[in-house]
Amino acid sequence: HSVKVATTVGPVSITARTEQDIATGKTGAGTGAENELAVAYTTGALTISYAKDTGQAGHFGDEAETVTTITYDLGGITIVAKGTDQEETEVSAAFTF
């Protein structure tokens, strides 16, 4: 079972989700409960976001438990910087022609 609530208030968007999957004794049974929270703030070309997913403990990259992202859209070039709770950082640029 899961419940998700999402809203946007001005430049801030918030999403919260909880999942209960604690069935045991079956092949492919659930692994337990997890909670997710994502908050993003956008102003002009800049977006700052923070996401935490307790079901992703020990994972890396975009699948890490905690991911903080800063995105800046220059109109044709988008620069993205990310950091995770696994002490990873990533900076990328995407070009649109």
C-alpha angles and dihedrals in degrees: 000000000000139000125199130188122186132175142162122215112184108302094349125087123189129189125182125180134174127190130193114196107151103141112138138188097047132097107262091015119166123277099218139270129329137183130207130196127179127179125180133180121196127189118169109308094347125090124179118188139177125194130182125185116179090198091066099062111153096013125125139221118010087346094061119123092248125028125178116192134187116191126186120186113202093180106265094015122063118191118200127188121186136183129185139196087252089070091254124143129189131183121187140167126209122198126208119199 
